[in-house]
Amino acid sequence: MKISARNVIEGKVLEVHKGATTSHVRIDIGGAVITSSITNEAVDELGLKVGQTAYAVIKASDVMVGV
């Protein structure tokens, strides 16, 4: 996989929760969890299943930090 995004984080799929049109995919990245909202169609095309390796790809012009 070649992509332009600089932030690619490997993890394991913890949960795929399908809604009417959108799924929430939770990925364990080694103690922290990233949740992504993607289409149900994307979940099906990627064949996402709990326990499999997946990558959180983060590309944004702004990253907010709070304390």
HTML snippet that shows the backbone in 3Dmol.js (N, CA, C, O; Angstrom):
<script src="https://3Dmol.org/build/3Dmol-min.js"></script>
<div id="view" style="width:600px;height:400px;position:relative"></div>
<script>
const pdb = `
ATOM      1  N   MET A   1       0.859  -1.166   0.000  1.00  0.00           N
ATOM      2  CA  MET A   1       0.000   0.000   0.000  1.00  0.00           C
ATOM      3  C   MET A   1       0.902   1.224   0.000  1.00  0.00           C
ATOM      4  O   MET A   1       1.740   1.372   0.889  1.00  0.00           O
ATOM      5  N   LYS A   2       0.743   2.103  -0.981  1.00  0.00           N
ATOM      6  CA  LYS A   2       1.461   3.369  -1.021  1.00  0.00           C
ATOM      7  C   LYS A   2       0.446   4.493  -0.937  1.00  0.00           C
ATOM      8  O   LYS A   2      -0.497   4.560  -1.725  1.00  0.00           O
ATOM      9  N   ILE A   3       0.655   5.381   0.037  1.00  0.00           N
ATOM     10  CA  ILE A   3      -0.241   6.516   0.210  1.00  0.00           C
ATOM     11  C   ILE A   3       0.566   7.747   0.592  1.00  0.00           C
ATOM     12  O   ILE A   3       1.720   7.641   1.009  1.00  0.00           O
ATOM     13  N   SER A   4      -0.041   8.900   0.448  1.00  0.00           N
ATOM     14  CA  SER A   4       0.669  10.139   0.747  1.00  0.00           C
ATOM     15  C   SER A   4       0.595  10.538   2.221  1.00  0.00           C
ATOM     16  O   SER A   4       1.382  11.371   2.671  1.00  0.00           O
ATOM     17  N   ALA A   5      -0.319   9.968   2.963  1.00  0.00           N
ATOM     18  CA  ALA A   5      -0.468  10.326   4.378  1.00  0.00           C
ATOM     19  C   ALA A   5       0.777   9.905   5.159  1.00  0.00           C
ATOM     20  O   ALA A   5       1.350   8.847   4.901  1.00  0.00           O
ATOM     21  N   ARG A   6       1.184  10.728   6.100  1.00  0.00           N
ATOM     22  CA  ARG A   6       2.377  10.451   6.897  1.00  0.00           C
ATOM     23  C   ARG A   6       2.061   9.671   8.167  1.00  0.00           C
ATOM     24  O   ARG A   6       2.948   9.028   8.729  1.00  0.00           O
ATOM     25  N   ASN A   7       0.840   9.714   8.619  1.00  0.00           N
ATOM     26  CA  ASN A   7       0.462   9.079   9.877  1.00  0.00           C
ATOM     27  C   ASN A   7      -0.322   7.805   9.614  1.00  0.00           C
ATOM     28  O   ASN A   7      -1.538   7.839   9.425  1.00  0.00           O
ATOM     29  N   VAL A   8       0.380   6.692   9.605  1.00  0.00           N
ATOM     30  CA  VAL A   8      -0.225   5.378   9.397  1.00  0.00           C
ATOM     31  C   VAL A   8       0.081   4.553  10.634  1.00  0.00           C
ATOM     32  O   VAL A   8       1.243   4.290  10.946  1.00  0.00           O
ATOM     33  N   ILE A   9      -0.979   4.142  11.343  1.00  0.00           N
ATOM     34  CA  ILE A   9      -0.812   3.455  12.621  1.00  0.00           C
ATOM     35  C   ILE A   9      -1.440   2.068  12.527  1.00  0.00           C
ATOM     36  O   ILE A   9      -2.636   1.927  12.274  1.00  0.00           O
ATOM     37  N   GLU A  10      -0.617   1.056  12.735  1.00  0.00           N
ATOM     38  CA  GLU A  10      -1.089  -0.332  12.670  1.00  0.00           C
ATOM     39  C   GLU A  10      -1.782  -0.714  13.962  1.00  0.00           C
ATOM     40  O   GLU A  10      -1.370  -0.296  15.045  1.00  0.00           O
ATOM     41  N   GLY A  11      -2.840  -1.512  13.846  1.00  0.00           N
ATOM     42  CA  GLY A  11      -3.541  -1.999  15.020  1.00  0.00           C
ATOM     43  C   GLY A  11      -4.402  -3.196  14.703  1.00  0.00           C
ATOM     44  O   GLY A  11      -4.321  -3.771  13.618  1.00  0.00           O
ATOM     45  N   LYS A  12      -5.231  -3.565  15.665  1.00  0.00           N
ATOM     46  CA  LYS A  12      -6.167  -4.692  15.518  1.00  0.00           C
ATOM     47  C   LYS A  12      -7.591  -4.172  15.636  1.00  0.00           C
ATOM     48  O   LYS A  12      -7.887  -3.330  16.484  1.00  0.00           O
ATOM     49  N   VAL A  13      -8.467  -4.678  14.784  1.00  0.00           N
ATOM     50  CA  VAL A  13      -9.868  -4.277  14.820  1.00  0.00           C
ATOM     51  C   VAL A  13     -10.507  -4.865  16.072  1.00  0.00           C
ATOM     52  O   VAL A  13     -10.512  -6.080  16.270  1.00  0.00           O
ATOM     53  N   LEU A  14     -11.047  -3.983  16.917  1.00  0.00           N
ATOM     54  CA  LEU A  14     -11.733  -4.415  18.134  1.00  0.00           C
ATOM     55  C   LEU A  14     -13.216  -4.612  17.906  1.00  0.00           C
ATOM     56  O   LEU A  14     -13.820  -5.532  18.457  1.00  0.00           O
ATOM     57  N   GLU A  15     -13.809  -3.737  17.083  1.00  0.00           N
ATOM     58  CA  GLU A  15     -15.264  -3.747  16.907  1.00  0.00           C
ATOM     59  C   GLU A  15     -15.614  -3.085  15.590  1.00  0.00           C
ATOM     60  O   GLU A  15     -14.983  -2.109  15.184  1.00  0.00           O
ATOM     61  N   VAL A  16     -16.621  -3.624  14.929  1.00  0.00           N
ATOM     62  CA  VAL A  16     -17.227  -3.000  13.754  1.00  0.00           C
ATOM     63  C   VAL A  16     -18.714  -2.906  14.051  1.00  0.00           C
ATOM     64  O   VAL A  16     -19.414  -3.918  14.102  1.00  0.00           O
ATOM     65  N   HIS A  17     -19.187  -1.690  14.245  1.00  0.00           N
ATOM     66  CA  HIS A  17     -20.603  -1.481  14.567  1.00  0.00           C
ATOM     67  C   HIS A  17     -21.277  -0.802  13.381  1.00  0.00           C
ATOM     68  O   HIS A  17     -21.042   0.375  13.108  1.00  0.00           O
ATOM     69  N   LYS A  18     -22.121  -1.563  12.676  1.00  0.00           N
ATOM     70  CA  LYS A  18     -22.803  -1.030  11.496  1.00  0.00           C
ATOM     71  C   LYS A  18     -24.092  -0.321  11.871  1.00  0.00           C
ATOM     72  O   LYS A  18     -24.908  -0.840  12.633  1.00  0.00           O
ATOM     73  N   GLY A  19     -24.259   0.873  11.323  1.00  0.00           N
ATOM     74  CA  GLY A  19     -25.504   1.617  11.448  1.00  0.00           C
ATOM     75  C   GLY A  19     -26.264   1.507  10.138  1.00  0.00           C
ATOM     76  O   GLY A  19     -26.007   0.602   9.343  1.00  0.00           O
ATOM     77  N   ALA A  20     -27.193   2.415   9.907  1.00  0.00           N
ATOM     78  CA  ALA A  20     -28.002   2.389   8.691  1.00  0.00           C
ATOM     79  C   ALA A  20     -27.144   2.569   7.436  1.00  0.00           C
ATOM     80  O   ALA A  20     -27.342   1.867   6.444  1.00  0.00           O
ATOM     81  N   THR A  21     -26.200   3.501   7.478  1.00  0.00           N
ATOM     82  CA  THR A  21     -25.340   3.757   6.316  1.00  0.00           C
ATOM     83  C   THR A  21     -23.862   3.842   6.677  1.00  0.00           C
ATOM     84  O   THR A  21     -22.998   3.688   5.814  1.00  0.00           O
ATOM     85  N   THR A  22     -23.572   4.088   7.957  1.00  0.00           N
ATOM     86  CA  THR A  22     -22.203   4.319   8.404  1.00  0.00           C
ATOM     87  C   THR A  22     -21.820   3.326   9.494  1.00  0.00           C
ATOM     88  O   THR A  22     -22.638   2.961  10.338  1.00  0.00           O
ATOM     89  N   SER A  23     -20.572   2.899   9.459  1.00  0.00           N
ATOM     90  CA  SER A  23     -20.036   2.002  10.486  1.00  0.00           C
ATOM     91  C   SER A  23     -19.025   2.736  11.341  1.00  0.00           C
ATOM     92  O   SER A  23     -18.321   3.625  10.863  1.00  0.00           O
ATOM     93  N   HIS A  24     -18.957   2.355  12.617  1.00  0.00           N
ATOM     94  CA  HIS A  24     -17.900   2.823  13.499  1.00  0.00           C
ATOM     95  C   HIS A  24     -16.953   1.648  13.686  1.00  0.00           C
ATOM     96  O   HIS A  24     -17.349   0.573  14.136  1.00  0.00           O
ATOM     97  N   VAL A  25     -15.698   1.875  13.333  1.00  0.00           N
ATOM     98  CA  VAL A  25     -14.667   0.842  13.428  1.00  0.00           C
ATOM     99  C   VAL A  25     -13.693   1.259  14.519  1.00  0.00           C
ATOM    100  O   VAL A  25     -13.094   2.332  14.443  1.00  0.00           O
ATOM    101  N   ARG A  26     -13.530   0.412  15.538  1.00  0.00           N
ATOM    102  CA  ARG A  26     -12.610   0.689  16.641  1.00  0.00           C
ATOM    103  C   ARG A  26     -11.354  -0.149  16.439  1.00  0.00           C
ATOM    104  O   ARG A  26     -11.420  -1.366  16.267  1.00  0.00           O
ATOM    105  N   ILE A  27     -10.183   0.543  16.465  1.00  0.00           N
ATOM    106  CA  ILE A  27      -8.899  -0.117  16.242  1.00  0.00           C
ATOM    107  C   ILE A  27      -8.009   0.103  17.453  1.00  0.00           C
ATOM    108  O   ILE A  27      -7.752   1.240  17.849  1.00  0.00           O
ATOM    109  N   ASP A  28      -7.537  -0.998  18.040  1.00  0.00           N
ATOM    110  CA  ASP A  28      -6.597  -0.943  19.166  1.00  0.00           C
ATOM    111  C   ASP A  28      -5.204  -0.736  18.579  1.00  0.00           C
ATOM    112  O   ASP A  28      -4.728  -1.552  17.789  1.00  0.00           O
ATOM    113  N   ILE A  29      -4.553   0.361  18.971  1.00  0.00           N
ATOM    114  CA  ILE A  29      -3.224   0.670  18.443  1.00  0.00           C
ATOM    115  C   ILE A  29      -2.147   0.497  19.513  1.00  0.00           C
ATOM    116  O   ILE A  29      -1.140   1.206  19.520  1.00  0.00           O
ATOM    117  N   GLY A  30      -2.374  -0.448  20.408  1.00  0.00           N
ATOM    118  CA  GLY A  30      -1.371  -0.731  21.436  1.00  0.00           C
ATOM    119  C   GLY A  30      -1.650  -0.021  22.738  1.00  0.00           C
ATOM    120  O   GLY A  30      -0.768   0.635  23.293  1.00  0.00           O
ATOM    121  N   GLY A  31      -2.855  -0.144  23.226  1.00  0.00           N
ATOM    122  CA  GLY A  31      -3.222   0.478  24.492  1.00  0.00           C
ATOM    123  C   GLY A  31      -4.176   1.638  24.340  1.00  0.00           C
ATOM    124  O   GLY A  31      -4.911   1.954  25.275  1.00  0.00           O
ATOM    125  N   ALA A  32      -4.186   2.273  23.200  1.00  0.00           N
ATOM    126  CA  ALA A  32      -5.144   3.330  22.889  1.00  0.00           C
ATOM    127  C   ALA A  32      -6.064   2.811  21.788  1.00  0.00           C
ATOM    128  O   ALA A  32      -5.722   1.873  21.068  1.00  0.00           O
ATOM    129  N   VAL A  33      -7.226   3.430  21.669  1.00  0.00           N
ATOM    130  CA  VAL A  33      -8.188   3.004  20.652  1.00  0.00           C
ATOM    131  C   VAL A  33      -8.535   4.193  19.770  1.00  0.00           C
ATOM    132  O   VAL A  33      -8.846   5.279  20.258  1.00  0.00           O
ATOM    133  N   ILE A  34      -8.478   3.968  18.463  1.00  0.00           N
ATOM    134  CA  ILE A  34      -8.906   4.965  17.484  1.00  0.00           C
ATOM    135  C   ILE A  34     -10.223   4.491  16.902  1.00  0.00           C
ATOM    136  O   ILE A  34     -10.364   3.323  16.539  1.00  0.00           O
ATOM    137  N   THR A  35     -11.189   5.396  16.813  1.00  0.00           N
ATOM    138  CA  THR A  35     -12.481   5.073  16.221  1.00  0.00           C
ATOM    139  C   THR A  35     -12.637   5.845  14.925  1.00  0.00           C
ATOM    140  O   THR A  35     -12.409   7.054  14.880  1.00  0.00           O
ATOM    141  N   SER A  36     -13.025   5.143  13.873  1.00  0.00           N
ATOM    142  CA  SER A  36     -13.233   5.756  12.571  1.00  0.00           C
ATOM    143  C   SER A  36     -14.671   5.546  12.126  1.00  0.00           C
ATOM    144  O   SER A  36     -15.251   4.486  12.361  1.00  0.00           O
ATOM    145  N   SER A  37     -15.240   6.545  11.490  1.00  0.00           N
ATOM    146  CA  SER A  37     -16.568   6.422  10.888  1.00  0.00           C
ATOM    147  C   SER A  37     -16.385   6.288   9.387  1.00  0.00           C
ATOM    148  O   SER A  37     -15.901   7.209   8.728  1.00  0.00           O
ATOM    149  N   ILE A  38     -16.775   5.132   8.845  1.00  0.00           N
ATOM    150  CA  ILE A  38     -16.673   4.893   7.406  1.00  0.00           C
ATOM    151  C   ILE A  38     -17.989   4.291   6.920  1.00  0.00           C
ATOM    152  O   ILE A  38     -18.808   3.840   7.721  1.00  0.00           O
ATOM    153  N   THR A  39     -18.180   4.288   5.626  1.00  0.00           N
ATOM    154  CA  THR A  39     -19.431   3.756   5.086  1.00  0.00           C
ATOM    155  C   THR A  39     -19.497   2.243   5.271  1.00  0.00           C
ATOM    156  O   THR A  39     -18.472   1.568   5.363  1.00  0.00           O
ATOM    157  N   ASN A  40     -20.714   1.727   5.323  1.00  0.00           N
ATOM    158  CA  ASN A  40     -20.906   0.273   5.374  1.00  0.00           C
ATOM    159  C   ASN A  40     -20.316  -0.380   4.128  1.00  0.00           C
ATOM    160  O   ASN A  40     -19.769  -1.480   4.195  1.00  0.00           O
ATOM    161  N   GLU A  41     -20.429   0.297   3.004  1.00  0.00           N
ATOM    162  CA  GLU A  41     -19.873  -0.218   1.748  1.00  0.00           C
ATOM    163  C   GLU A  41     -18.360  -0.398   1.872  1.00  0.00           C
ATOM    164  O   GLU A  41     -17.813  -1.401   1.412  1.00  0.00           O
ATOM    165  N   ALA A  42     -17.678   0.579   2.496  1.00  0.00           N
ATOM    166  CA  ALA A  42     -16.228   0.476   2.690  1.00  0.00           C
ATOM    167  C   ALA A  42     -15.875  -0.701   3.595  1.00  0.00           C
ATOM    168  O   ALA A  42     -14.903  -1.410   3.338  1.00  0.00           O
ATOM    169  N   VAL A  43     -16.656  -0.912   4.647  1.00  0.00           N
ATOM    170  CA  VAL A  43     -16.422  -2.056   5.544  1.00  0.00           C
ATOM    171  C   VAL A  43     -16.504  -3.353   4.749  1.00  0.00           C
ATOM    172  O   VAL A  43     -15.651  -4.229   4.893  1.00  0.00           O
ATOM    173  N   ASP A  44     -17.526  -3.475   3.913  1.00  0.00           N
ATOM    174  CA  ASP A  44     -17.706  -4.686   3.114  1.00  0.00           C
ATOM    175  C   ASP A  44     -16.578  -4.862   2.100  1.00  0.00           C
ATOM    176  O   ASP A  44     -16.057  -5.965   1.938  1.00  0.00           O
ATOM    177  N   GLU A  45     -16.199  -3.781   1.416  1.00  0.00           N
ATOM    178  CA  GLU A  45     -15.138  -3.851   0.408  1.00  0.00           C
ATOM    179  C   GLU A  45     -13.794  -4.219   1.027  1.00  0.00           C
ATOM    180  O   GLU A  45     -13.013  -4.955   0.425  1.00  0.00           O
ATOM    181  N   LEU A  46     -13.521  -3.707   2.233  1.00  0.00           N
ATOM    182  CA  LEU A  46     -12.273  -4.018   2.927  1.00  0.00           C
ATOM    183  C   LEU A  46     -12.321  -5.373   3.627  1.00  0.00           C
ATOM    184  O   LEU A  46     -11.283  -5.915   4.008  1.00  0.00           O
ATOM    185  N   GLY A  47     -13.521  -5.920   3.795  1.00  0.00           N
ATOM    186  CA  GLY A  47     -13.666  -7.199   4.491  1.00  0.00           C
ATOM    187  C   GLY A  47     -13.269  -7.110   5.948  1.00  0.00           C
ATOM    188  O   GLY A  47     -12.699  -8.053   6.497  1.00  0.00           O
ATOM    189  N   LEU A  48     -13.567  -5.974   6.589  1.00  0.00           N
ATOM    190  CA  LEU A  48     -13.150  -5.762   7.975  1.00  0.00           C
ATOM    191  C   LEU A  48     -13.823  -6.746   8.925  1.00  0.00           C
ATOM    192  O   LEU A  48     -15.040  -6.930   8.902  1.00  0.00           O
ATOM    193  N   LYS A  49     -13.005  -7.368   9.752  1.00  0.00           N
ATOM    194  CA  LYS A  49     -13.472  -8.332  10.750  1.00  0.00           C
ATOM    195  C   LYS A  49     -12.737  -8.086  12.062  1.00  0.00           C
ATOM    196  O   LYS A  49     -11.579  -7.669  12.065  1.00  0.00           O
ATOM    197  N   VAL A  50     -13.408  -8.343  13.164  1.00  0.00           N
ATOM    198  CA  VAL A  50     -12.793  -8.221  14.484  1.00  0.00           C
ATOM    199  C   VAL A  50     -11.574  -9.133  14.557  1.00  0.00           C
ATOM    200  O   VAL A  50     -11.628 -10.290  14.139  1.00  0.00           O
ATOM    201  N   GLY A  51     -10.475  -8.605  15.092  1.00  0.00           N
ATOM    202  CA  GLY A  51      -9.259  -9.385  15.279  1.00  0.00           C
ATOM    203  C   GLY A  51      -8.235  -9.238  14.170  1.00  0.00           C
ATOM    204  O   GLY A  51      -7.071  -9.594  14.354  1.00  0.00           O
ATOM    205  N   GLN A  52      -8.641  -8.725  13.035  1.00  0.00           N
ATOM    206  CA  GLN A  52      -7.693  -8.614  11.931  1.00  0.00           C
ATOM    207  C   GLN A  52      -6.838  -7.353  12.062  1.00  0.00           C
ATOM    208  O   GLN A  52      -7.229  -6.394  12.728  1.00  0.00           O
ATOM    209  N   THR A  53      -5.689  -7.366  11.432  1.00  0.00           N
ATOM    210  CA  THR A  53      -4.827  -6.192  11.388  1.00  0.00           C
ATOM    211  C   THR A  53      -5.424  -5.177  10.435  1.00  0.00           C
ATOM    212  O   THR A  53      -5.893  -5.516   9.348  1.00  0.00           O
ATOM    213  N   ALA A  54      -5.397  -3.919  10.865  1.00  0.00           N
ATOM    214  CA  ALA A  54      -5.871  -2.821  10.028  1.00  0.00           C
ATOM    215  C   ALA A  54      -5.005  -1.606  10.336  1.00  0.00           C
ATOM    216  O   ALA A  54      -4.273  -1.589  11.325  1.00  0.00           O
ATOM    217  N   TYR A  55      -5.092  -0.614   9.498  1.00  0.00           N
ATOM    218  CA  TYR A  55      -4.289   0.592   9.654  1.00  0.00           C
ATOM    219  C   TYR A  55      -5.184   1.806   9.768  1.00  0.00           C
ATOM    220  O   TYR A  55      -6.097   1.995   8.965  1.00  0.00           O
ATOM    221  N   ALA A  56      -4.918   2.628  10.767  1.00  0.00           N
ATOM    222  CA  ALA A  56      -5.571   3.923  10.881  1.00  0.00           C
ATOM    223  C   ALA A  56      -4.692   4.893  10.097  1.00  0.00           C
ATOM    224  O   ALA A  56      -3.525   5.094  10.435  1.00  0.00           O
ATOM    225  N   VAL A  57      -5.248   5.482   9.064  1.00  0.00           N
ATOM    226  CA  VAL A  57      -4.514   6.423   8.226  1.00  0.00           C
ATOM    227  C   VAL A  57      -5.076   7.809   8.517  1.00  0.00           C
ATOM    228  O   VAL A  57      -6.252   8.080   8.273  1.00  0.00           O
ATOM    229  N   ILE A  58      -4.214   8.687   9.045  1.00  0.00           N
ATOM    230  CA  ILE A  58      -4.675  10.000   9.483  1.00  0.00           C
ATOM    231  C   ILE A  58      -4.020  11.062   8.594  1.00  0.00           C
ATOM    232  O   ILE A  58      -2.798  11.201   8.560  1.00  0.00           O
ATOM    233  N   LYS A  59      -4.864  11.801   7.882  1.00  0.00           N
ATOM    234  CA  LYS A  59      -4.375  12.891   7.052  1.00  0.00           C
ATOM    235  C   LYS A  59      -5.277  14.072   7.312  1.00  0.00           C
ATOM    236  O   LYS A  59      -6.465  14.048   6.992  1.00  0.00           O
ATOM    237  N   ALA A  60      -4.701  15.106   7.894  1.00  0.00           N
ATOM    238  CA  ALA A  60      -5.488  16.284   8.228  1.00  0.00           C
ATOM    239  C   ALA A  60      -4.610  17.518   8.114  1.00  0.00           C
ATOM    240  O   ALA A  60      -3.399  17.457   8.326  1.00  0.00           O
ATOM    241  N   SER A  61      -5.227  18.623   7.782  1.00  0.00           N
ATOM    242  CA  SER A  61      -4.474  19.878   7.719  1.00  0.00           C
ATOM    243  C   SER A  61      -4.272  20.466   9.106  1.00  0.00           C
ATOM    244  O   SER A  61      -3.355  21.261   9.314  1.00  0.00           O
ATOM    245  N   ASP A  62      -5.121  20.083  10.060  1.00  0.00           N
ATOM    246  CA  ASP A  62      -5.025  20.576  11.426  1.00  0.00           C
ATOM    247  C   ASP A  62      -5.129  19.409  12.400  1.00  0.00           C
ATOM    248  O   ASP A  62      -5.924  18.488  12.213  1.00  0.00           O
ATOM    249  N   VAL A  63      -4.320  19.471  13.427  1.00  0.00           N
ATOM    250  CA  VAL A  63      -4.425  18.512  14.515  1.00  0.00           C
ATOM    251  C   VAL A  63      -4.571  19.325  15.791  1.00  0.00           C
ATOM    252  O   VAL A  63      -3.699  20.126  16.128  1.00  0.00           O
ATOM    253  N   MET A  64      -5.664  19.118  16.492  1.00  0.00           N
ATOM    254  CA  MET A  64      -5.922  19.866  17.719  1.00  0.00           C
ATOM    255  C   MET A  64      -5.391  19.076  18.912  1.00  0.00           C
ATOM    256  O   MET A  64      -5.474  17.848  18.945  1.00  0.00           O
ATOM    257  N   VAL A  65      -4.847  19.793  19.885  1.00  0.00           N
ATOM    258  CA  VAL A  65      -4.331  19.180  21.100  1.00  0.00           C
ATOM    259  C   VAL A  65      -4.995  19.875  22.285  1.00  0.00           C
ATOM    260  O   VAL A  65      -5.090  21.102  22.318  1.00  0.00           O
ATOM    261  N   GLY A  66      -5.448  19.095  23.246  1.00  0.00           N
ATOM    262  CA  GLY A  66      -6.064  19.659  24.441  1.00  0.00           C
ATOM    263  C   GLY A  66      -5.481  19.037  25.685  1.00  0.00           C
ATOM    264  O   GLY A  66      -4.981  17.913  25.650  1.00  0.00           O
ATOM    265  N   VAL A  67      -5.544  19.757  26.776  1.00  0.00           N
ATOM    266  CA  VAL A  67      -5.088  19.201  28.047  1.00  0.00           C
ATOM    267  C   VAL A  67      -6.132  19.463  29.105  1.00  0.00           C
ATOM    268  O   VAL A  67      -5.951  19.077  30.260  1.00  0.00           O
TER     269      VAL A  67
END
`;
const viewer = $3Dmol.createViewer("view");
viewer.addModel(pdb, "pdb");
viewer.setStyle({}, {cartoon: {color: "spectrum"}});
viewer.zoomTo();
viewer.render();
</script>
